[in-house]
Amino acid sequence: MRELAFVDAIQEALREEMRRDDRVYLIAEDVTVKQLERARKGLSDEFGENRVINGPIAETGILGTAFGSAITGLRPIAEIASINFITVCMDPIVNHIAKYRYATGRGDISLPIVIRTQTGNAGPLAQGPHHESSYEAWFTHVPGLKVV
């Protein structure tokens, strides 16, 4: 069995899905900054600025873009740099993204959005109280969301 570092597995999965489906795109803060690439390494070079989008330094803007584009048939991967910043996104995630399928009445419209973030970064890479939380359990209690 092949072994990969976790970050390499994420990078490979992103690349595979973007190659497989032209509707898949990535939107994140500082997506083209080489020092911050990590799991996104090389994606902007391979797929271009129309599919690897430098989003605003505004998490709700990133998720609003993902929400709107998913309604039109795109398949966004919205990256939030740290789970601590997801707290400002509770409204778009819980009240809009999670409920949209149910709000359409018949449930025939879904929003294929992946929200990717990192959580609980302890150890030598620890970044203090504003980057170390683990809020993923909040989302396991929201109908319409799948947490992996």
N, CA, C and O atoms as a GROMACS GRO file, in nm:
protein
  592
    1MET      N    1   0.084  -0.117   0.000
    1MET     CA    2   0.000   0.000   0.000
    1MET      C    3   0.090   0.124   0.000
    1MET      O    4   0.189   0.130   0.072
    2ARG      N    5   0.053   0.221  -0.080
    2ARG     CA    6   0.126   0.347  -0.088
    2ARG      C    7   0.098   0.432   0.034
    2ARG      O    8  -0.016   0.437   0.081
    3GLU      N    9   0.199   0.499   0.086
    3GLU     CA   10   0.182   0.589   0.200
    3GLU      C   11   0.211   0.731   0.156
    3GLU      O   12   0.307   0.757   0.083
    4LEU      N   13   0.127   0.823   0.202
    4LEU     CA   14   0.143   0.964   0.171
    4LEU      C   15   0.128   1.045   0.299
    4LEU      O   16   0.056   1.006   0.391
    5ALA      N   17   0.196   1.156   0.304
    5ALA     CA   18   0.170   1.251   0.412
    5ALA      C   19   0.029   1.304   0.390
    5ALA      O   20  -0.019   1.308   0.277
    6PHE      N   21  -0.038   1.345   0.497
    6PHE     CA   22  -0.175   1.392   0.489
    6PHE      C   23  -0.189   1.507   0.390
    6PHE      O   24  -0.281   1.507   0.309
    7VAL      N   25  -0.099   1.603   0.395
    7VAL     CA   26  -0.105   1.719   0.305
    7VAL      C   27  -0.089   1.676   0.160
    7VAL      O   28  -0.151   1.734   0.071
    8ASP      N   29  -0.007   1.575   0.134
    8ASP     CA   30   0.011   1.525  -0.003
    8ASP      C   31  -0.114   1.453  -0.052
    8ASP      O   32  -0.149   1.462  -0.170
    9ALA      N   33  -0.182   1.383   0.038
    9ALA     CA   34  -0.307   1.315   0.002
    9ALA      C   35  -0.415   1.417  -0.034
    9ALA      O   36  -0.492   1.397  -0.128
   10ILE      N   37  -0.421   1.526   0.041
   10ILE     CA   38  -0.518   1.632   0.011
   10ILE      C   39  -0.487   1.693  -0.125
   10ILE      O   40  -0.576   1.712  -0.208
   11GLN      N   41  -0.359   1.724  -0.148
   11GLN     CA   42  -0.317   1.782  -0.275
   11GLN      C   43  -0.353   1.690  -0.392
   11GLN      O   44  -0.403   1.736  -0.495
   12GLU      N   45  -0.328   1.563  -0.375
   12GLU     CA   46  -0.359   1.467  -0.481
   12GLU      C   47  -0.509   1.460  -0.507
   12GLU      O   48  -0.552   1.454  -0.622
   13ALA      N   49  -0.589   1.461  -0.401
   13ALA     CA   50  -0.735   1.456  -0.417
   13ALA      C   51  -0.786   1.581  -0.488
   13ALA      O   52  -0.872   1.572  -0.575
   14LEU      N   53  -0.734   1.698  -0.450
   14LEU     CA   54  -0.773   1.822  -0.518
   14LEU      C   55  -0.741   1.816  -0.666
   14LEU      O   56  -0.825   1.847  -0.751
   15ARG      N   57  -0.620   1.775  -0.697
   15ARG     CA   58  -0.576   1.767  -0.836
   15ARG      C   59  -0.660   1.667  -0.915
   15ARG      O   60  -0.701   1.697  -1.027
   16GLU      N   61  -0.686   1.550  -0.858
   16GLU     CA   62  -0.766   1.448  -0.927
   16GLU      C   63  -0.905   1.499  -0.960
   16GLU      O   64  -0.954   1.481  -1.072
   17GLU      N   65  -0.970   1.564  -0.864
   17GLU     CA   66  -1.106   1.612  -0.887
   17GLU      C   67  -1.108   1.726  -0.987
   17GLU      O   68  -1.200   1.735  -1.068
   18MET      N   69  -1.009   1.813  -0.982
   18MET     CA   70  -1.005   1.925  -1.077
   18MET      C   71  -0.976   1.875  -1.218
   18MET      O   72  -1.025   1.934  -1.315
   19ARG      N   73  -0.899   1.770  -1.231
   19ARG     CA   74  -0.874   1.712  -1.364
   19ARG      C   75  -0.999   1.638  -1.415
   19ARG      O   76  -1.028   1.641  -1.534
   20ARG      N   77  -1.069   1.574  -1.324
   20ARG     CA   78  -1.185   1.492  -1.360
   20ARG      C   79  -1.306   1.576  -1.403
   20ARG      O   80  -1.383   1.536  -1.491
   21ASP      N   81  -1.322   1.693  -1.341
   21ASP     CA   82  -1.444   1.771  -1.362
   21ASP      C   83  -1.408   1.919  -1.375
   21ASP      O   84  -1.358   1.980  -1.280
   22ASP      N   85  -1.433   1.976  -1.491
   22ASP     CA   86  -1.401   2.117  -1.517
   22ASP      C   87  -1.484   2.214  -1.433
   22ASP      O   88  -1.452   2.332  -1.425
   23ARG      N   89  -1.590   2.164  -1.370
   23ARG     CA   90  -1.673   2.252  -1.286
   23ARG      C   91  -1.613   2.272  -1.147
   23ARG      O   92  -1.655   2.362  -1.075
   24VAL      N   93  -1.516   2.191  -1.110
   24VAL     CA   94  -1.453   2.202  -0.979
   24VAL      C   95  -1.351   2.315  -0.982
   24VAL      O   96  -1.267   2.322  -1.072
   25TYR      N   97  -1.360   2.402  -0.882
   25TYR     CA   98  -1.260   2.508  -0.869
   25TYR      C   99  -1.232   2.530  -0.721
   25TYR      O  100  -1.310   2.492  -0.634
   26LEU      N  101  -1.119   2.594  -0.695
   26LEU     CA  102  -1.076   2.623  -0.558
   26LEU      C  103  -1.078   2.773  -0.537
   26LEU      O  104  -1.030   2.848  -0.622
   27ILE      N  105  -1.132   2.817  -0.425
   27ILE     CA  106  -1.127   2.957  -0.386
   27ILE      C  107  -1.076   2.962  -0.242
   27ILE      O  108  -1.126   2.893  -0.154
   28ALA      N  109  -0.975   3.046  -0.220
   28ALA     CA  110  -0.913   3.057  -0.088
   28ALA      C  111  -0.838   3.189  -0.078
   28ALA      O  112  -0.810   3.254  -0.179
   29GLU      N  113  -0.806   3.228   0.043
   29GLU     CA  114  -0.722   3.345   0.065
   29GLU      C  115  -0.578   3.309   0.030
   29GLU      O  116  -0.532   3.198   0.056
   30ASP      N  117  -0.507   3.403  -0.028
   30ASP     CA  118  -0.364   3.387  -0.058
   30ASP      C  119  -0.334   3.257  -0.133
   30ASP      O  120  -0.232   3.194  -0.108
   31VAL      N  121  -0.422   3.219  -0.223
   31VAL     CA  122  -0.410   3.090  -0.290
   31VAL      C  123  -0.286   3.082  -0.381
   31VAL      O  124  -0.237   2.973  -0.409
   32THR      N  125  -0.236   3.195  -0.426
   32THR     CA  126  -0.121   3.192  -0.516
   32THR      C  127   0.009   3.232  -0.448
   32THR      O  128   0.112   3.244  -0.515
   33VAL      N  129   0.007   3.252  -0.318
   33VAL     CA  130   0.129   3.287  -0.244
   33VAL      C  131   0.210   3.159  -0.224
   33VAL      O  132   0.166   3.068  -0.153
   34LYS      N  133   0.326   3.151  -0.285
   34LYS     CA  134   0.405   3.027  -0.286
   34LYS      C  135   0.435   2.975  -0.145
   34LYS      O  136   0.433   2.854  -0.124
   35GLN      N  137   0.463   3.064  -0.049
   35GLN     CA  138   0.498   3.019   0.086
   35GLN      C  139   0.379   2.958   0.160
   35GLN      O  140   0.398   2.886   0.258
   36LEU      N  141   0.258   2.985   0.113
   36LEU     CA  142   0.139   2.936   0.182
   36LEU      C  143   0.067   2.824   0.106
   36LEU      O  144  -0.042   2.783   0.146
   37GLU      N  145   0.125   2.774  -0.001
   37GLU     CA  146   0.057   2.679  -0.088
   37GLU      C  147   0.018   2.549  -0.019
   37GLU      O  148  -0.098   2.508  -0.025
   38ARG      N  149   0.112   2.485   0.046
   38ARG     CA  150   0.089   2.356   0.113
   38ARG      C  151   0.008   2.260   0.027
   38ARG      O  152   0.062   2.207  -0.070
   39ALA      N  153  -0.118   2.234   0.060
   39ALA     CA  154  -0.198   2.138  -0.015
   39ALA      C  155  -0.235   2.189  -0.154
   39ALA      O  156  -0.280   2.110  -0.238
   40ARG      N  157  -0.218   2.317  -0.179
   40ARG     CA  158  -0.256   2.374  -0.309
   40ARG      C  159  -0.137   2.385  -0.403
   40ARG      O  160  -0.149   2.442  -0.511
   41LYS      N  161  -0.024   2.331  -0.365
   41LYS     CA  162   0.100   2.348  -0.441
   41LYS      C  163   0.082   2.308  -0.588
   41LYS      O  164   0.042   2.196  -0.620
   42GLY      N  165   0.114   2.403  -0.675
   42GLY     CA  166   0.111   2.378  -0.818
   42GLY      C  167  -0.026   2.385  -0.884
   42GLY      O  168  -0.035   2.380  -1.006
   43LEU      N  169  -0.133   2.396  -0.806
   43LEU     CA  170  -0.267   2.397  -0.864
   43LEU      C  171  -0.290   2.520  -0.951
   43LEU      O  172  -0.349   2.510  -1.058
   44SER      N  173  -0.244   2.636  -0.906
   44SER     CA  174  -0.266   2.758  -0.986
   44SER      C  175  -0.188   2.751  -1.117
   44SER      O  176  -0.235   2.800  -1.220
   45ASP      N  177  -0.070   2.690  -1.114
   45ASP     CA  178   0.008   2.674  -1.238
   45ASP      C  179  -0.063   2.580  -1.336
   45ASP      O  180  -0.066   2.605  -1.456
   46GLU      N  181  -0.120   2.472  -1.284
   46GLU     CA  182  -0.183   2.372  -1.370
   46GLU      C  183  -0.321   2.415  -1.419
   46GLU      O  184  -0.354   2.392  -1.536
   47PHE      N  185  -0.402   2.478  -1.333
   47PHE     CA  186  -0.541   2.504  -1.368
   47PHE      C  187  -0.573   2.651  -1.398
   47PHE      O  188  -0.680   2.681  -1.450
   48GLY      N  189  -0.482   2.741  -1.366
   48GLY     CA  190  -0.502   2.883  -1.399
   48GLY      C  191  -0.590   2.957  -1.300
   48GLY      O  192  -0.651   2.899  -1.211
   49GLU      N  193  -0.594   3.088  -1.320
   49GLU     CA  194  -0.662   3.176  -1.224
   49GLU      C  195  -0.814   3.168  -1.232
   49GLU      O  196  -0.882   3.219  -1.142
   50ASN      N  197  -0.870   3.108  -1.335
   50ASN     CA  198  -1.015   3.092  -1.340
   50ASN      C  199  -1.065   2.975  -1.256
   50ASN      O  200  -1.183   2.968  -1.222
   51ARG      N  201  -0.975   2.882  -1.221
   51ARG     CA  202  -1.015   2.767  -1.140
   51ARG      C  203  -0.944   2.761  -1.007
   51ARG      O  204  -0.983   2.682  -0.920
   52VAL      N  205  -0.842   2.841  -0.988
   52VAL     CA  206  -0.776   2.855  -0.858
   52VAL      C  207  -0.780   3.004  -0.828
   52VAL      O  208  -0.696   3.082  -0.873
   53ILE      N  209  -0.880   3.041  -0.749
   53ILE     CA  210  -0.916   3.182  -0.733
   53ILE      C  211  -0.865   3.236  -0.600
   53ILE      O  212  -0.887   3.178  -0.494
   54ASN      N  213  -0.798   3.349  -0.609
   54ASN     CA  214  -0.752   3.421  -0.491
   54ASN      C  215  -0.872   3.496  -0.433
   54ASN      O  216  -0.910   3.601  -0.484
   55GLY      N  217  -0.930   3.440  -0.328
   55GLY     CA  218  -1.047   3.501  -0.268
   55GLY      C  219  -1.012   3.617  -0.178
   55GLY      O  220  -0.895   3.642  -0.151
   56PRO      N  221  -1.112   3.688  -0.133
   56PRO     CA  222  -1.089   3.802  -0.044
   56PRO      C  223  -1.047   3.755   0.095
   56PRO      O  224  -1.069   3.639   0.132
   57ILE      N  225  -0.987   3.844   0.170
   57ILE     CA  226  -0.958   3.812   0.311
   57ILE      C  227  -1.086   3.838   0.388
   57ILE      O  228  -1.094   3.927   0.472
   58ALA      N  229  -1.185   3.760   0.355
   58ALA     CA  230  -1.319   3.769   0.412
   58ALA      C  231  -1.384   3.633   0.393
   58ALA      O  232  -1.432   3.600   0.284
   59GLU      N  233  -1.386   3.555   0.498
   59GLU     CA  234  -1.434   3.417   0.488
   59GLU      C  235  -1.579   3.410   0.440
   59GLU      O  236  -1.614   3.320   0.365
   60THR      N  237  -1.663   3.504   0.483
   60THR     CA  238  -1.802   3.501   0.438
   60THR      C  239  -1.810   3.531   0.287
   60THR      O  240  -1.901   3.483   0.220
   61GLY      N  241  -1.718   3.609   0.236
   61GLY     CA  242  -1.713   3.634   0.092
   61GLY      C  243  -1.676   3.509   0.014
   61GLY      O  244  -1.732   3.482  -0.092
   62ILE      N  245  -1.583   3.433   0.067
   62ILE     CA  246  -1.543   3.307   0.004
   62ILE      C  247  -1.662   3.211   0.002
   62ILE      O  248  -1.690   3.150  -0.101
   63LEU      N  249  -1.731   3.199   0.114
   63LEU     CA  250  -1.845   3.106   0.118
   63LEU      C  251  -1.964   3.158   0.040
   63LEU      O  252  -2.039   3.078  -0.016
   64GLY      N  253  -1.983   3.289   0.035
   64GLY     CA  254  -2.090   3.345  -0.048
   64GLY      C  255  -2.066   3.317  -0.195
   64GLY      O  256  -2.160   3.285  -0.268
   65THR      N  257  -1.941   3.328  -0.238
   65THR     CA  258  -1.905   3.297  -0.376
   65THR      C  259  -1.929   3.148  -0.404
   65THR      O  260  -1.983   3.112  -0.508
   66ALA      N  261  -1.888   3.064  -0.310
   66ALA     CA  262  -1.909   2.919  -0.326
   66ALA      C  263  -2.058   2.887  -0.335
   66ALA      O  264  -2.100   2.808  -0.420
   67PHE      N  265  -2.136   2.947  -0.249
   67PHE     CA  266  -2.282   2.924  -0.247
   67PHE      C  267  -2.344   2.963  -0.380
   67PHE      O  268  -2.415   2.884  -0.442
   68GLY      N  269  -2.317   3.084  -0.424
   68GLY     CA  270  -2.375   3.132  -0.550
   68GLY      C  271  -2.333   3.052  -0.671
   68GLY      O  272  -2.414   3.024  -0.759
   69SER      N  273  -2.206   3.015  -0.675
   69SER     CA  274  -2.159   2.940  -0.792
   69SER      C  275  -2.209   2.796  -0.790
   69SER      O  276  -2.230   2.737  -0.896
   70ALA      N  277  -2.228   2.738  -0.673
   70ALA     CA  278  -2.282   2.602  -0.664
   70ALA      C  279  -2.426   2.598  -0.715
   70ALA      O  280  -2.467   2.500  -0.776
   71ILE      N  281  -2.502   2.704  -0.690
   71ILE     CA  282  -2.639   2.711  -0.740
   71ILE      C  283  -2.640   2.707  -0.893
   71ILE      O  284  -2.732   2.652  -0.953
   72THR      N  285  -2.537   2.763  -0.955
   72THR     CA  286  -2.532   2.766  -1.102
   72THR      C  287  -2.475   2.639  -1.162
   72THR      O  288  -2.469   2.626  -1.285
   73GLY      N  289  -2.432   2.544  -1.079
   73GLY     CA  290  -2.382   2.416  -1.130
   73GLY      C  291  -2.234   2.394  -1.114
   73GLY      O  292  -2.183   2.288  -1.151
   74LEU      N  293  -2.162   2.492  -1.060
   74LEU     CA  294  -2.019   2.470  -1.034
   74LEU      C  295  -2.002   2.389  -0.907
   74LEU      O  296  -2.096   2.370  -0.830
   75ARG      N  297  -1.880   2.340  -0.886
   75ARG     CA  298  -1.851   2.254  -0.770
   75ARG      C  299  -1.732   2.314  -0.694
   75ARG      O  300  -1.619   2.268  -0.709
   76PRO      N  301  -1.758   2.416  -0.612
   76PRO     CA  302  -1.649   2.487  -0.545
   76PRO      C  303  -1.589   2.411  -0.427
   76PRO      O  304  -1.657   2.338  -0.354
   77ILE      N  305  -1.460   2.432  -0.411
   77ILE     CA  306  -1.388   2.392  -0.291
   77ILE      C  307  -1.349   2.524  -0.225
   77ILE      O  308  -1.262   2.595  -0.274
   78ALA      N  309  -1.413   2.556  -0.114
   78ALA     CA  310  -1.387   2.681  -0.043
   78ALA      C  311  -1.295   2.651   0.075
   78ALA      O  312  -1.329   2.573   0.163
   79GLU      N  313  -1.181   2.713   0.074
   79GLU     CA  314  -1.084   2.688   0.180
   79GLU      C  315  -1.083   2.803   0.280
   79GLU      O  316  -1.065   2.920   0.244
   80ILE      N  317  -1.104   2.768   0.406
   80ILE     CA  318  -1.095   2.864   0.516
   80ILE      C  319  -0.964   2.832   0.588
   80ILE      O  320  -0.944   2.720   0.634
   81ALA      N  321  -0.875   2.931   0.596
   81ALA     CA  322  -0.737   2.908   0.642
   81ALA      C  323  -0.728   2.839   0.776
   81ALA      O  324  -0.641   2.754   0.796
   82SER      N  325  -0.815   2.872   0.868
   82SER     CA  326  -0.814   2.810   1.001
   82SER      C  327  -0.958   2.796   1.047
   82SER      O  328  -1.041   2.883   1.020
   83ILE      N  329  -0.988   2.689   1.118
   83ILE     CA  330  -1.125   2.668   1.164
   83ILE      C  331  -1.169   2.781   1.258
   83ILE      O  332  -1.289   2.804   1.274
   84ASN      N  333  -1.074   2.850   1.321
   84ASN     CA  334  -1.112   2.963   1.406
   84ASN      C  335  -1.186   3.071   1.327
   84ASN      O  336  -1.272   3.140   1.381
   85PHE      N  337  -1.153   3.085   1.199
   85PHE     CA  338  -1.217   3.188   1.117
   85PHE      C  339  -1.354   3.145   1.066
   85PHE      O  340  -1.426   3.224   1.006
   86ILE      N  341  -1.390   3.020   1.091
   86ILE     CA  342  -1.518   2.972   1.044
   86ILE      C  343  -1.633   3.023   1.131
   86ILE      O  344  -1.749   3.016   1.090
   87THR      N  345  -1.601   3.074   1.248
   87THR     CA  346  -1.707   3.123   1.337
   87THR      C  347  -1.785   3.238   1.272
   87THR      O  348  -1.905   3.250   1.295
   88VAL      N  349  -1.719   3.322   1.193
   88VAL     CA  350  -1.791   3.431   1.125
   88VAL      C  351  -1.875   3.378   1.009
   88VAL      O  352  -1.954   3.452   0.951
   89CYS      N  353  -1.858   3.251   0.977
   89CYS     CA  354  -1.929   3.190   0.864
   89CYS      C  355  -2.047   3.104   0.908
   89CYS      O  356  -2.108   3.036   0.825
   90MET      N  357  -2.080   3.105   1.033
   90MET     CA  358  -2.189   3.019   1.079
   90MET      C  359  -2.319   3.049   1.005
   90MET      O  360  -2.391   2.956   0.969
   91ASP      N  361  -2.350   3.176   0.980
   91ASP     CA  362  -2.474   3.209   0.910
   91ASP      C  363  -2.476   3.151   0.769
   91ASP      O  364  -2.570   3.079   0.736
   92PRO      N  365  -2.377   3.180   0.684
   92PRO     CA  366  -2.386   3.122   0.550
   92PRO      C  367  -2.381   2.970   0.548
   92PRO      O  368  -2.444   2.908   0.463
   93ILE      N  369  -2.307   2.909   0.639
   93ILE     CA  370  -2.298   2.762   0.639
   93ILE      C  371  -2.427   2.700   0.692
   93ILE      O  372  -2.486   2.615   0.626
   94VAL      N  373  -2.470   2.742   0.810
   94VAL     CA  374  -2.582   2.678   0.879
   94VAL      C  375  -2.717   2.721   0.823
   94VAL      O  376  -2.807   2.638   0.810
   95ASN      N  377  -2.733   2.849   0.791
   95ASN     CA  378  -2.864   2.899   0.750
   95ASN      C  379  -2.884   2.905   0.599
   95ASN      O  380  -2.997   2.926   0.554
   96HIS      N  381  -2.780   2.888   0.521
   96HIS     CA  382  -2.797   2.896   0.377
   96HIS      C  383  -2.747   2.770   0.306
   96HIS      O  384  -2.825   2.701   0.241
   97ILE      N  385  -2.618   2.740   0.319
   97ILE     CA  386  -2.562   2.624   0.249
   97ILE      C  387  -2.629   2.494   0.295
   97ILE      O  388  -2.672   2.415   0.211
   98ALA      N  389  -2.639   2.472   0.424
   98ALA     CA  390  -2.695   2.347   0.475
   98ALA      C  391  -2.844   2.333   0.446
   98ALA      O  392  -2.893   2.222   0.426
   99LYS      N  393  -2.917   2.444   0.443
   99LYS     CA  394  -3.063   2.439   0.432
   99LYS      C  395  -3.116   2.458   0.291
   99LYS      O  396  -3.235   2.440   0.268
  100TYR      N  397  -3.031   2.494   0.197
  100TYR     CA  398  -3.081   2.529   0.064
  100TYR      C  399  -3.157   2.415  -0.002
  100TYR      O  400  -3.261   2.437  -0.064
  101ARG      N  401  -3.105   2.297   0.010
  101ARG     CA  402  -3.172   2.181  -0.052
  101ARG      C  403  -3.313   2.164   0.004
  101ARG      O  404  -3.407   2.134  -0.070
  102TYR      N  405  -3.328   2.184   0.134
  102TYR     CA  406  -3.459   2.172   0.198
  102TYR      C  407  -3.548   2.292   0.166
  102TYR      O  408  -3.670   2.279   0.160
  103ALA      N  409  -3.488   2.408   0.148
  103ALA     CA  410  -3.563   2.530   0.121
  103ALA      C  411  -3.625   2.530  -0.018
  103ALA      O  412  -3.718   2.607  -0.044
  104THR      N  413  -3.576   2.446  -0.107
  104THR     CA  414  -3.631   2.442  -0.243
  104THR      C  415  -3.762   2.365  -0.249
  104THR      O  416  -3.825   2.356  -0.355
  105GLY      N  417  -3.805   2.310  -0.136
  105GLY     CA  418  -3.935   2.243  -0.130
  105GLY      C  419  -3.928   2.095  -0.155
  105GLY      O  420  -3.978   2.016  -0.074
  106ARG      N  421  -3.869   2.054  -0.266
  106ARG     CA  422  -3.866   1.912  -0.301
  106ARG      C  423  -3.732   1.848  -0.271
  106ARG      O  424  -3.718   1.726  -0.277
  107GLY      N  425  -3.633   1.929  -0.240
  107GLY     CA  426  -3.500   1.876  -0.213
  107GLY      C  427  -3.427   1.830  -0.337
  107GLY      O  428  -3.335   1.749  -0.328
  108ASP      N  429  -3.467   1.883  -0.454
  108ASP     CA  430  -3.405   1.837  -0.578
  108ASP      C  431  -3.284   1.921  -0.619
  108ASP      O  432  -3.222   1.892  -0.721
  109ILE      N  433  -3.251   2.021  -0.543
  109ILE     CA  434  -3.132   2.102  -0.571
  109ILE      C  435  -3.034   2.084  -0.455
  109ILE      O  436  -3.068   2.108  -0.339
  110SER      N  437  -2.914   2.044  -0.488
  110SER     CA  438  -2.812   2.032  -0.383
  110SER      C  439  -2.698   2.127  -0.414
  110SER      O  440  -2.684   2.174  -0.527
  111LEU      N  441  -2.620   2.154  -0.315
  111LEU     CA  442  -2.505   2.243  -0.330
  111LEU      C  443  -2.378   2.162  -0.307
  111LEU      O  444  -2.341   2.137  -0.192
  112PRO      N  445  -2.311   2.121  -0.414
  112PRO     CA  446  -2.190   2.039  -0.400
  112PRO      C  447  -2.069   2.125  -0.362
  112PRO      O  448  -1.979   2.147  -0.443
  113ILE      N  449  -2.068   2.172  -0.240
  113ILE     CA  450  -1.961   2.258  -0.190
  113ILE      C  451  -1.875   2.178  -0.092
  113ILE      O  452  -1.928   2.110  -0.004
  114VAL      N  453  -1.745   2.187  -0.107
  114VAL     CA  454  -1.653   2.133  -0.008
  114VAL      C  455  -1.594   2.253   0.065
  114VAL      O  456  -1.539   2.344   0.003
  115ILE      N  457  -1.608   2.253   0.196
  115ILE     CA  458  -1.544   2.356   0.278
  115ILE      C  459  -1.428   2.287   0.348
  115ILE      O  460  -1.447   2.196   0.429
  116ARG      N  461  -1.309   2.331   0.316
  116ARG     CA  462  -1.188   2.270   0.370
  116ARG      C  463  -1.120   2.367   0.464
  116ARG      O  464  -1.104   2.486   0.433
  117THR      N  465  -1.079   2.316   0.579
  117THR     CA  466  -1.009   2.398   0.676
  117THR      C  467  -0.916   2.310   0.758
  117THR      O  468  -0.917   2.188   0.745
  118GLN      N  469  -0.837   2.372   0.841
  118GLN     CA  470  -0.752   2.294   0.932
  118GLN      C  471  -0.792   2.327   1.075
  118GLN      O  472  -0.844   2.435   1.104
  119THR      N  473  -0.766   2.232   1.163
  119THR     CA  474  -0.812   2.244   1.301
  119THR      C  475  -0.709   2.190   1.398
  119THR      O  476  -0.635   2.098   1.365
  120GLY      N  477  -0.704   2.247   1.516
  120GLY     CA  478  -0.621   2.196   1.625
  120GLY      C  479  -0.476   2.174   1.590
  120GLY      O  480  -0.425   2.064   1.612
  121ASN      N  481  -0.410   2.272   1.537
  121ASN     CA  482  -0.271   2.260   1.493
  121ASN      C  483  -0.175   2.272   1.611
  121ASN      O  484  -0.112   2.376   1.629
  122ALA      N  485  -0.164   2.169   1.691
  122ALA     CA  486  -0.076   2.173   1.808
  122ALA      C  487   0.065   2.128   1.770
  122ALA      O  488   0.089   2.086   1.657
  123GLY      N  489   0.154   2.138   1.862
  123GLY     CA  490   0.291   2.093   1.838
  123GLY      C  491   0.380   2.206   1.789
  123GLY      O  492   0.355   2.322   1.820
  124PRO      N  493   0.483   2.172   1.713
  124PRO     CA  494   0.582   2.272   1.673
  124PRO      C  495   0.526   2.380   1.581
  124PRO      O  496   0.585   2.487   1.567
  125LEU      N  497   0.412   2.352   1.517
  125LEU     CA  498   0.352   2.452   1.428
  125LEU      C  499   0.241   2.531   1.497
  125LEU      O  500   0.168   2.605   1.430
  126ALA      N  501   0.226   2.517   1.627
  126ALA     CA  502   0.119   2.583   1.700
  126ALA      C  503   0.119   2.733   1.674
  126ALA      O  504   0.223   2.798   1.669
  127GLN      N  505  -0.001   2.786   1.658
  127GLN     CA  506  -0.015   2.927   1.625
  127GLN      C  507  -0.096   3.004   1.728
  127GLN      O  508  -0.146   3.112   1.698
  128GLY      N  509  -0.110   2.952   1.846
  128GLY     CA  510  -0.174   3.027   1.952
  128GLY      C  511  -0.326   3.019   1.953
  128GLY      O  512  -0.385   2.940   1.880
  129PRO      N  513  -0.389   3.101   2.037
  129PRO     CA  514  -0.531   3.090   2.065
  129PRO      C  515  -0.622   3.122   1.947
  129PRO      O  516  -0.740   3.087   1.951
  130HIS      N  517  -0.574   3.188   1.845
  130HIS     CA  518  -0.659   3.223   1.732
  130HIS      C  519  -0.651   3.125   1.615
  130HIS      O  520  -0.712   3.149   1.511
  131HIS      N  521  -0.576   3.016   1.631
  131HIS     CA  522  -0.563   2.920   1.523
  131HIS      C  523  -0.565   2.775   1.572
  131HIS      O  524  -0.529   2.685   1.496
  132GLU      N  525  -0.605   2.750   1.693
  132GLU     CA  526  -0.588   2.617   1.751
  132GLU      C  527  -0.717   2.546   1.790
  132GLU      O  528  -0.710   2.437   1.848
  133SER      N  529  -0.831   2.600   1.761
  133SER     CA  530  -0.956   2.541   1.809
  133SER      C  531  -0.998   2.420   1.726
  133SER      O  532  -0.944   2.394   1.619
  134SER      N  533  -1.096   2.348   1.779
  134SER     CA  534  -1.152   2.232   1.710
  134SER      C  535  -1.304   2.242   1.715
  134SER      O  536  -1.368   2.187   1.806
  135TYR      N  537  -1.361   2.311   1.619
  135TYR     CA  538  -1.505   2.338   1.617
  135TYR      C  539  -1.582   2.241   1.529
  135TYR      O  540  -1.703   2.258   1.510
  136GLU      N  541  -1.516   2.141   1.474
  136GLU     CA  542  -1.584   2.054   1.379
  136GLU      C  543  -1.708   1.987   1.437
  136GLU      O  544  -1.801   1.957   1.362
  137ALA      N  545  -1.711   1.962   1.568
  137ALA     CA  546  -1.828   1.898   1.629
  137ALA      C  547  -1.954   1.984   1.615
  137ALA      O  548  -2.064   1.930   1.609
  138TRP      N  549  -1.939   2.115   1.611
  138TRP     CA  550  -2.056   2.202   1.591
  138TRP      C  551  -2.132   2.161   1.466
  138TRP      O  552  -2.255   2.154   1.466
  139PHE      N  553  -2.058   2.134   1.360
  139PHE     CA  554  -2.120   2.110   1.230
  139PHE      C  555  -2.181   1.971   1.218
  139PHE      O  556  -2.264   1.949   1.130
  140THR      N  557  -2.142   1.877   1.304
  140THR     CA  558  -2.200   1.743   1.297
  140THR      C  559  -2.347   1.744   1.340
  140THR      O  560  -2.419   1.647   1.315
  141HIS      N  561  -2.392   1.851   1.402
  141HIS     CA  562  -2.529   1.862   1.451
  141HIS      C  563  -2.618   1.944   1.358
  141HIS      O  564  -2.731   1.977   1.393
  142VAL      N  565  -2.568   1.976   1.239
  142VAL     CA  566  -2.644   2.059   1.145
  142VAL      C  567  -2.699   1.972   1.032
  142VAL      O  568  -2.622   1.918   0.953
  143PRO      N  569  -2.832   1.959   1.023
  143PRO     CA  570  -2.889   1.883   0.912
  143PRO      C  571  -2.848   1.946   0.779
  143PRO      O  572  -2.853   2.068   0.762
  144GLY      N  573  -2.809   1.861   0.685
  144GLY     CA  574  -2.771   1.909   0.553
  144GLY      C  575  -2.621   1.917   0.533
  144GLY      O  576  -2.576   1.938   0.420
  145LEU      N  577  -2.543   1.900   0.639
  145LEU     CA  578  -2.397   1.903   0.627
  145LEU      C  579  -2.340   1.763   0.650
  145LEU      O  580  -2.395   1.684   0.728
  146LYS      N  581  -2.232   1.736   0.584
  146LYS     CA  582  -2.155   1.613   0.608
  146LYS      C  583  -2.018   1.657   0.652
  146LYS      O  584  -1.953   1.738   0.586
  147VAL      N  585  -1.973   1.604   0.764
  147VAL     CA  586  -1.841   1.640   0.818
  147VAL      C  587  -1.750   1.520   0.805
  147VAL      O  588  -1.782   1.410   0.848
  148VAL      N  589  -1.634   1.544   0.742
  148VAL     CA  590  -1.535   1.437   0.724
  148VAL      C  591  -1.408   1.478   0.792
  148VAL      O  592  -1.311   1.403   0.790
   0.00000   0.00000   0.00000
